[in-house]
């Protein structure tokens, strides 16, 4: 069952207070998080959002690429992001609550830290 948005935060077991997390993120963490978030897209053919993303790193400056790598490590330690495969990343579904929550959560849980 998909948790309601109002339950993000202290009310849900293992929940993530995303607003607090973003407020406390370093510049590196924000570059990483928002690079992944900005690459989530809607696929009209399958009529669903694609949450596992492969960012276009060639669009990032060398400085932002370095920030992404550093930010990824920091966010991975906080269990906010994971690498699905080489160059493919996702945000913890408990932080953004995707439309297909259970499917994304099962993918998240299958990825080892």
FIGU-282943 format. One record per residue (C-alpha): residue in one letter; y, x, z; residue number from 1. Coordinates in pm, 1 decimal. Each point is the difference from the previous one (the first is absolute). Layout:
% FIGU-282943
SITE   residuo      north       east         up   num
SITE         a          Y          X          Z   NUM
...
END
This chain:
% FIGU-282943
SITE   residuo      north       east         up   num
SITE         x        0.0        0.0        0.0     1
SITE         x      343.2      128.4      -92.9     2
SITE         x      225.5       43.8      304.0     3
SITE         x      334.3     -180.7      -14.6     4
SITE         x      307.0      218.4      -42.3     5
SITE         x      132.5     -113.2      338.2     6
SITE         x     -294.4      173.7      165.1     7
SITE         x       94.0      347.2     -119.9     8
SITE         x       94.1      196.0      307.0     9
SITE         x     -114.5      -23.6      358.3    10
SITE         x     -177.4     -336.1      -33.2    11
SITE         x     -284.1      104.1     -229.5    12
SITE         x     -284.5      228.8      100.8    13
SITE         x       33.6      334.5     -179.2    14
SITE         x      325.5     -121.5     -148.5    15
SITE         x      277.5      213.0     -142.5    16
SITE         x      363.3      -69.3       76.3    17
SITE         x      118.5      108.1     -343.2    18
SITE         x      369.7      -48.1       72.0    19
SITE         x      -21.7      232.7      298.9    20
SITE         x     -208.0      250.0     -197.0    21
SITE         x      251.5        8.8     -285.9    22
SITE         x      291.2       32.2      242.1    23
SITE         x     -167.3      306.0      155.3    24
SITE         x     -110.0      164.9     -325.2    25
SITE         x      129.6      341.0      -98.6    26
SITE         x      152.2       47.2     -346.4    27
SITE         x     -331.8      144.5     -121.9    28
SITE         x     -196.0     -296.8      128.7    29
SITE         x      242.7     -242.5     -166.4    30
SITE         x      -31.9      176.3     -335.9    31
SITE         x     -378.3      -26.8       21.5    32
SITE         x      -12.8     -358.3      127.3    33
SITE         x      251.6     -139.0     -247.0    34
SITE         x     -145.6      194.5     -293.0    35
SITE         x     -333.5     -168.9       65.8    36
SITE         x      157.1     -339.7       72.1    37
SITE         x      217.0       11.4     -312.2    38
SITE         x     -306.7       58.7     -217.1    39
SITE         x     -182.8     -313.5      116.0    40
SITE         x       -0.7     -220.6     -306.3    41
SITE         x     -108.4     -338.8     -122.9    42
SITE         x     -267.6       -3.6     -268.7    43
SITE         x       45.7     -313.4     -210.5    44
SITE         x     -346.4       30.9     -155.5    45
SITE         x     -186.2      -15.8      331.2    46
SITE         x      277.3     -205.2      164.0    47
SITE         x        6.8      220.7      306.7    48
SITE         x      199.6      278.1      154.7    49
SITE         x     -136.0      352.6      -28.0    50
SITE         x       36.7      169.6      340.2    51
SITE         x     -178.8      326.3      -78.9    52
SITE         x      266.8      188.1     -190.2    53
SITE         x       30.8      320.8     -195.2    54
SITE         x      366.5      100.2       32.0    55
SITE         x      176.4      157.0     -297.0    56
SITE         x       67.3      335.4      162.4    57
SITE         x      167.5      130.5     -313.8    58
SITE         x      284.7     -242.2       79.0    59
SITE         x       55.6      167.3      339.1    60
SITE         x      208.0      310.1       50.9    61
SITE         x     -175.6      310.5      133.8    62
SITE         x      172.7      -65.3      332.6    63
SITE         x     -134.2     -357.1       14.0    64
SITE         x     -349.1      118.4      -96.1    65
SITE         x        5.7      239.2      295.8    66
SITE         x      132.0     -278.3      225.4    67
SITE         x     -276.0     -231.0     -124.7    68
SITE         x     -271.7      252.4       89.4    69
SITE         x      144.8       64.3      345.5    70
SITE         x       68.0     -370.1       59.7    71
SITE         x     -351.4      -92.5     -111.3    72
SITE         x     -155.5      226.4      260.3    73
SITE         x      221.5     -145.9      273.7    74
SITE         x      -66.8     -361.5     -105.1    75
SITE         x     -371.0       67.9      -42.5    76
SITE         x       -9.2      124.8      360.0    77
SITE         x      159.1     -332.7      103.9    78
SITE         x     -259.8     -188.1     -212.5    79
SITE         x      272.5     -160.3     -213.7    80
SITE         x     -114.1      144.3     -333.9    81
SITE         x     -320.5      137.2     -146.3    82
SITE         x     -106.5      176.0     -317.0    83
SITE         x     -248.8     -219.9     -186.6    84
SITE         x      -86.2      267.3     -255.5    85
SITE         x      173.7      291.3     -170.6    86
SITE         x      361.8     -108.4      -48.7    87
SITE         x      -66.2     -359.7      108.8    88
SITE         x      148.0     -128.6      325.9    89
SITE         x       27.2     -319.1      199.5    90
SITE         x      191.7     -132.1      298.3    91
SITE         x     -192.4     -140.3      296.2    92
SITE         x      -48.2     -372.5      -77.7    93
SITE         x       80.8      -80.3      362.8    94
SITE         x      351.1      132.0      -66.0    95
SITE         x       83.9     -187.7     -320.6    96
SITE         x     -249.9     -291.4       -0.4    97
SITE         x     -101.0      -14.6     -366.6    98
SITE         x      -80.6     -331.2     -170.9    99
SITE         x     -369.3       92.5       -9.8   100
SITE         x       -7.0      125.5      359.3   101
SITE         x     -376.8        1.1       60.5   102
SITE         x      -76.6      187.8     -322.2   103
SITE         x      267.8      260.7       65.6   104
SITE         x     -108.4       34.7      363.5   105
SITE         x     -359.0       64.4     -108.6   106
SITE         x      122.1      271.4     -240.5   107
SITE         x      215.5      150.0      278.0   108
SITE         x     -292.5        0.8      241.8   109
SITE         x     -226.8      168.0     -256.0   110
SITE         x      235.0      298.9      -32.7   111
SITE         x      -73.5      273.1      249.2   112
SITE         x      292.8      155.3      182.4   113
END
